Amino acid sequence: MKKFMTEFKEFIAKGNVMTMAVGIIIGGAFTAIINSVVADVISPIIGLILGGTDFSALSFGVGDAQIMIGNLINAIITFLITAVVLFFIIKAFNKFDDMKKKEEEPAPEEEPAVPEDIQLLTEIRDLLKK
């Protein structure tokens, strides 16, 4: 049992497990932000434009069964809006990251300008070779 506990402590303390745990926690918090943007900002705007986005009342019957197709439509609309919002957030983040990387890159070294007399001598040499 002691060996098991030692191995388990080593496993938990490894960087990959800790990094993954932090990623999951941040991902959960980020999900709450995205859901709030979709539910509290984007959906009401779309509701104003379309006259409402709640399709949960849509259904049709097959025999004695009632198929609630409206809930599926709501889920698809929410998914698409969430995907679009997430796309724009990731796109903005990548643009910011690219700008940051460009600032960190050292400027390429410029070759020293060749003096005019050396340039002329090089041209004369090339002409004489021909």
PyMOL commands that set and color helices and strands:
alter all, ss='L'
color gray80, all
select helices_A, chain A and resi 2-13+15-50+69-104+116-129
alter helices_A, ss='H'
color red, helices_A
select strands_A, chain A and resi 60-62+65-67
alter strands_A, ss='S'
color yellow, strands_A
deselect
rebuild
show_as cartoon
